[in-house]
Structures are given as structure tokens and as C-alpha cells.
């Protein structure tokens, strides 16, 4: 799913962090970007993967592939 969605490298970094349960604030601090930028990347990931929440995203990845 991830490869088929053509996520950018930054989106892949954020996706990995989301799977590990990091918050928007934690992501922003670790990537040295604003929380608003993190939210924009997350919205882009949602659009590309066809989900509407972090929970749906993680569920889809785990249910489709078992592990990420």
C-alpha cells in the first residue's frame, strides 16, 4: 500500500513515526519542523492512502500486511 501511494521520503518518515505512536508535537520536535507542517504531511498521507484518521491508517497497514 505504501509503495503504491508514492509517498515522499518525509511522508514515509512521518508514517513510520505514526505507526510507533508519536504525537504531532513529538514528530515536529524530532524532525525540526512545525506541528502545522506535520499536520499537512499527515493530511497528504491520508489523501494518498484513502483513510481519514491515524487509527484507520495504522489499521489498514496492519490488516493488509500484518506488520509494517
mmCIF file of the C-alpha atoms, coordinates in Angstrom:
data_MODEL
# 
_entry.id   MODEL 
# 
loop_
_atom_site.group_PDB 
_atom_site.id 
_atom_site.type_symbol 
_atom_site.label_atom_id 
_atom_site.label_alt_id 
_atom_site.label_comp_id 
_atom_site.label_asym_id 
_atom_site.label_entity_id 
_atom_site.label_seq_id 
_atom_site.pdbx_PDB_ins_code 
_atom_site.Cartn_x 
_atom_site.Cartn_y 
_atom_site.Cartn_z 
_atom_site.occupancy 
_atom_site.B_iso_or_equiv 
_atom_site.pdbx_formal_charge 
_atom_site.auth_seq_id 
_atom_site.auth_comp_id 
_atom_site.auth_asym_id 
_atom_site.auth_atom_id 
_atom_site.pdbx_PDB_model_num 
ATOM 1  C CA . UNK A 1 1  ? 0.000  0.000  0.000  1.00 0.00 ? 1  UNK A CA 1 
ATOM 2  C CA . UNK A 1 2  ? 2.697  2.482  0.955  1.00 0.00 ? 2  UNK A CA 1 
ATOM 3  C CA . UNK A 1 3  ? 4.718  1.900  -2.203 1.00 0.00 ? 3  UNK A CA 1 
ATOM 4  C CA . UNK A 1 4  ? 1.605  2.136  -4.386 1.00 0.00 ? 4  UNK A CA 1 
ATOM 5  C CA . UNK A 1 5  ? 0.714  5.507  -2.840 1.00 0.00 ? 5  UNK A CA 1 
ATOM 6  C CA . UNK A 1 6  ? 4.006  7.119  -3.838 1.00 0.00 ? 6  UNK A CA 1 
ATOM 7  C CA . UNK A 1 7  ? 4.686  8.780  -0.512 1.00 0.00 ? 7  UNK A CA 1 
ATOM 8  C CA . UNK A 1 8  ? 7.512  11.288 -0.332 1.00 0.00 ? 8  UNK A CA 1 
ATOM 9  C CA . UNK A 1 9  ? 10.526 10.494 1.835  1.00 0.00 ? 9  UNK A CA 1 
ATOM 10 C CA . UNK A 1 10 ? 9.265  12.910 4.507  1.00 0.00 ? 10 UNK A CA 1 
ATOM 11 C CA . UNK A 1 11 ? 5.809  11.311 4.408  1.00 0.00 ? 11 UNK A CA 1 
ATOM 12 C CA . UNK A 1 12 ? 7.438  7.908  4.877  1.00 0.00 ? 12 UNK A CA 1 
ATOM 13 C CA . UNK A 1 13 ? 9.333  9.247  7.910  1.00 0.00 ? 13 UNK A CA 1 
ATOM 14 C CA . UNK A 1 14 ? 6.121  10.592 9.369  1.00 0.00 ? 14 UNK A CA 1 
ATOM 15 C CA . UNK A 1 15 ? 4.231  7.385  8.631  1.00 0.00 ? 15 UNK A CA 1 
ATOM 16 C CA . UNK A 1 16 ? 6.900  5.369  10.443 1.00 0.00 ? 16 UNK A CA 1 
ATOM 17 C CA . UNK A 1 17 ? 6.628  7.672  13.451 1.00 0.00 ? 17 UNK A CA 1 
ATOM 18 C CA . UNK A 1 18 ? 2.822  7.471  13.420 1.00 0.00 ? 18 UNK A CA 1 
ATOM 19 C CA . UNK A 1 19 ? 2.993  3.691  13.466 1.00 0.00 ? 19 UNK A CA 1 
ATOM 20 C CA . UNK A 1 20 ? 5.247  3.943  16.516 1.00 0.00 ? 20 UNK A CA 1 
ATOM 21 C CA . UNK A 1 21 ? 2.631  6.142  18.201 1.00 0.00 ? 21 UNK A CA 1 
ATOM 22 C CA . UNK A 1 22 ? 4.381  9.504  18.131 1.00 0.00 ? 22 UNK A CA 1 
ATOM 23 C CA . UNK A 1 23 ? 2.233  12.609 18.579 1.00 0.00 ? 23 UNK A CA 1 
ATOM 24 C CA . UNK A 1 24 ? 2.212  15.583 16.234 1.00 0.00 ? 24 UNK A CA 1 
ATOM 25 C CA . UNK A 1 25 ? 4.242  17.588 18.742 1.00 0.00 ? 25 UNK A CA 1 
ATOM 26 C CA . UNK A 1 26 ? 6.817  14.805 19.166 1.00 0.00 ? 26 UNK A CA 1 
ATOM 27 C CA . UNK A 1 27 ? 7.120  14.466 15.399 1.00 0.00 ? 27 UNK A CA 1 
ATOM 28 C CA . UNK A 1 28 ? 7.600  18.198 14.949 1.00 0.00 ? 28 UNK A CA 1 
ATOM 29 C CA . UNK A 1 29 ? 10.329 18.308 17.568 1.00 0.00 ? 29 UNK A CA 1 
ATOM 30 C CA . UNK A 1 30 ? 12.169 15.262 16.241 1.00 0.00 ? 30 UNK A CA 1 
ATOM 31 C CA . UNK A 1 31 ? 12.040 16.413 12.598 1.00 0.00 ? 31 UNK A CA 1 
ATOM 32 C CA . UNK A 1 32 ? 12.706 20.089 13.388 1.00 0.00 ? 32 UNK A CA 1 
ATOM 33 C CA . UNK A 1 33 ? 9.554  21.263 11.609 1.00 0.00 ? 33 UNK A CA 1 
ATOM 34 C CA . UNK A 1 34 ? 6.384  22.935 12.847 1.00 0.00 ? 34 UNK A CA 1 
ATOM 35 C CA . UNK A 1 35 ? 3.380  20.995 14.092 1.00 0.00 ? 35 UNK A CA 1 
ATOM 36 C CA . UNK A 1 36 ? 1.379  22.566 11.251 1.00 0.00 ? 36 UNK A CA 1 
ATOM 37 C CA . UNK A 1 37 ? 3.802  21.126 8.710  1.00 0.00 ? 37 UNK A CA 1 
ATOM 38 C CA . UNK A 1 38 ? 3.471  17.706 10.338 1.00 0.00 ? 38 UNK A CA 1 
ATOM 39 C CA . UNK A 1 39 ? -0.319 18.002 10.098 1.00 0.00 ? 39 UNK A CA 1 
ATOM 40 C CA . UNK A 1 40 ? -0.041 18.930 6.405  1.00 0.00 ? 40 UNK A CA 1 
ATOM 41 C CA . UNK A 1 41 ? 2.078  15.833 5.749  1.00 0.00 ? 41 UNK A CA 1 
ATOM 42 C CA . UNK A 1 42 ? -0.387 13.663 7.658  1.00 0.00 ? 42 UNK A CA 1 
ATOM 43 C CA . UNK A 1 43 ? -3.294 15.053 5.613  1.00 0.00 ? 43 UNK A CA 1 
ATOM 44 C CA . UNK A 1 44 ? -1.369 14.269 2.441  1.00 0.00 ? 44 UNK A CA 1 
ATOM 45 C CA . UNK A 1 45 ? -0.749 10.704 3.637  1.00 0.00 ? 45 UNK A CA 1 
ATOM 46 C CA . UNK A 1 46 ? -4.473 10.329 4.381  1.00 0.00 ? 46 UNK A CA 1 
ATOM 47 C CA . UNK A 1 47 ? -5.417 11.513 0.886  1.00 0.00 ? 47 UNK A CA 1 
ATOM 48 C CA . UNK A 1 48 ? -2.874 9.248  -0.806 1.00 0.00 ? 48 UNK A CA 1 
ATOM 49 C CA . UNK A 1 49 ? -3.908 6.190  1.217  1.00 0.00 ? 49 UNK A CA 1 
ATOM 50 C CA . UNK A 1 50 ? -7.645 6.838  1.268  1.00 0.00 ? 50 UNK A CA 1 
ATOM 51 C CA . UNK A 1 51 ? -8.062 6.974  5.046  1.00 0.00 ? 51 UNK A CA 1 
ATOM 52 C CA . UNK A 1 52 ? -9.421 9.660  7.339  1.00 0.00 ? 52 UNK A CA 1 
ATOM 53 C CA . UNK A 1 53 ? -7.649 9.086  10.655 1.00 0.00 ? 53 UNK A CA 1 
ATOM 54 C CA . UNK A 1 54 ? -4.404 7.855  12.168 1.00 0.00 ? 54 UNK A CA 1 
ATOM 55 C CA . UNK A 1 55 ? -6.234 4.867  13.580 1.00 0.00 ? 55 UNK A CA 1 
ATOM 56 C CA . UNK A 1 56 ? -7.619 3.937  10.151 1.00 0.00 ? 56 UNK A CA 1 
ATOM 57 C CA . UNK A 1 57 ? -4.179 4.308  8.606  1.00 0.00 ? 57 UNK A CA 1 
ATOM 58 C CA . UNK A 1 58 ? -2.458 2.023  11.108 1.00 0.00 ? 58 UNK A CA 1 
ATOM 59 C CA . UNK A 1 59 ? -5.356 -0.454 10.990 1.00 0.00 ? 59 UNK A CA 1 
ATOM 60 C CA . UNK A 1 60 ? -5.215 -0.624 7.199  1.00 0.00 ? 60 UNK A CA 1 
ATOM 61 C CA . UNK A 1 61 ? -1.463 -1.202 7.183  1.00 0.00 ? 61 UNK A CA 1 
ATOM 62 C CA . UNK A 1 62 ? -1.579 -3.916 9.821  1.00 0.00 ? 62 UNK A CA 1 
ATOM 63 C CA . UNK A 1 63 ? -4.670 -5.656 8.444  1.00 0.00 ? 63 UNK A CA 1 
ATOM 64 C CA . UNK A 1 64 ? -3.297 -5.639 4.914  1.00 0.00 ? 64 UNK A CA 1 
ATOM 65 C CA . UNK A 1 65 ? 0.311  -6.562 5.608  1.00 0.00 ? 65 UNK A CA 1 
ATOM 66 C CA . UNK A 1 66 ? 0.337  -7.982 9.127  1.00 0.00 ? 66 UNK A CA 1 
ATOM 67 C CA . UNK A 1 67 ? 3.397  -5.988 10.063 1.00 0.00 ? 67 UNK A CA 1 
ATOM 68 C CA . UNK A 1 68 ? 4.908  -2.812 8.733  1.00 0.00 ? 68 UNK A CA 1 
# 
